[in-house]
Amino acid sequence: MEEIHHTKKLDAPSGTAITLAEGIIENNKNYNAWKLDEGAEKTIPVVAKRIEDVPGTHTVNYKSDVDTITIEHIAHNRQGFALGAVVAAEWLVGKHGIFSMNDVLNIG
């Protein structure tokens, strides 16, 4: 897995990359952990790059002996992140507790 963000992003890997890796681990018996930059057996390697003016790109490759499937999300600007924050803030009105975006989006 590879993620690319702007150079001002402080965390590496990003929360999104960690969530993606943990979702793969939870649903694929071939992996039991993720590791930044290098992977051992049964470990997903997560490469975190920081490049000027890149809002966010996440790429996951599924490789076999016969082919590769690539899934990639490229954010062209920060508008989607801002909209998500507004939707979450509106959803939180009147609620108490600790929530995640899964709660906001009513997923799993």
C-alpha positions as CSV (number, residue, x, y, z in Angstrom):
1,M,0.0,0.0,0.0
2,E,1.2,3.5,-0.7
3,E,-0.1,6.8,0.5
4,I,1.0,10.3,-0.7
5,H,0.2,13.6,1.1
6,H,1.4,17.1,1.2
7,T,4.7,17.9,3.0
8,K,2.9,19.6,5.9
9,K,1.1,16.4,7.0
10,L,2.6,15.4,10.3
11,D,1.5,11.8,10.7
12,A,2.8,8.9,8.7
13,P,1.2,6.8,7.7
14,S,-2.1,8.6,7.7
15,G,-5.1,7.5,9.6
16,T,-6.8,6.5,6.3
17,A,-3.8,4.3,5.4
18,I,-3.9,2.6,8.8
19,T,-7.7,2.1,8.5
20,L,-7.3,0.6,5.1
21,A,-4.5,-1.7,6.2
22,E,-6.5,-2.8,9.3
23,G,-9.6,-3.5,7.1
24,I,-7.5,-5.7,4.8
25,I,-6.0,-7.6,7.8
26,E,-9.5,-8.1,9.3
27,N,-10.8,-9.6,6.0
28,N,-7.8,-11.4,4.7
29,K,-6.2,-14.4,6.5
30,N,-2.9,-13.8,4.6
31,Y,-2.0,-10.8,6.7
32,N,-1.8,-10.2,10.4
33,A,-0.1,-6.8,10.7
34,W,1.0,-3.7,8.8
35,K,4.4,-2.1,9.0
36,L,5.7,1.3,7.8
37,D,7.9,1.0,4.7
38,E,8.8,-2.6,4.8
39,G,6.8,-5.8,5.2
40,A,7.8,-9.1,6.6
41,E,5.9,-12.3,5.9
42,K,2.1,-11.9,6.5
43,T,2.7,-8.1,6.9
44,I,1.3,-5.3,4.7
45,P,4.0,-2.8,3.9
46,V,2.7,0.8,4.0
47,V,4.8,3.3,2.1
48,A,4.1,6.9,3.2
49,K,5.4,9.7,0.9
50,R,5.2,13.4,1.4
51,I,5.2,15.5,-1.8
52,E,4.5,19.3,-2.0
53,D,0.9,20.2,-2.9
54,V,-0.6,16.6,-2.9
55,P,-3.9,16.6,-1.0
56,G,-4.0,12.9,-0.7
57,T,-3.6,9.7,-2.7
58,H,-4.0,6.1,-1.4
59,T,-3.1,3.1,-3.6
60,V,-3.7,-0.6,-2.7
61,N,-2.3,-3.4,-4.9
62,Y,-3.6,-7.0,-4.8
63,K,-0.9,-9.1,-6.5
64,S,-0.9,-12.8,-7.5
65,D,1.3,-14.8,-9.7
66,V,-1.0,-14.1,-12.7
67,D,-2.2,-10.5,-12.2
68,T,-2.4,-7.3,-10.2
69,I,-5.5,-5.4,-9.2
70,T,-4.9,-1.7,-8.2
71,I,-7.4,0.4,-6.4
72,E,-6.5,4.1,-6.1
73,H,-8.2,7.1,-4.6
74,I,-6.8,10.5,-5.6
75,A,-8.1,13.7,-3.9
76,H,-7.6,16.6,-6.3
77,N,-8.2,19.2,-3.6
78,R,-9.3,19.4,0.0
79,Q,-12.9,20.2,-0.7
80,G,-14.1,16.6,0.0
81,F,-12.3,16.6,3.4
82,A,-13.9,19.9,4.3
83,L,-17.4,18.6,3.3
84,G,-16.9,15.5,5.4
85,A,-16.0,17.6,8.4
86,V,-19.2,19.7,8.0
87,V,-21.4,16.6,7.6
88,A,-19.8,15.1,10.7
89,A,-20.3,18.3,12.7
90,E,-23.9,18.6,11.7
91,W,-24.5,14.9,12.6
92,L,-23.0,15.5,16.1
93,V,-25.4,18.2,17.1
94,G,-27.2,17.0,20.3
95,K,-25.2,13.7,20.6
96,H,-22.9,12.8,23.5
97,G,-20.1,10.2,23.4
98,I,-17.2,9.1,21.1
99,F,-18.0,8.5,17.5
100,S,-16.2,7.7,14.2
101,M,-17.1,8.4,10.6
102,N,-18.6,4.9,10.5
103,D,-21.2,6.2,12.9
104,V,-21.8,9.4,10.9
105,L,-22.2,7.3,7.7
106,N,-24.1,4.5,9.4
107,I,-21.7,1.8,8.2
108,G,-20.8,-1.4,10.1
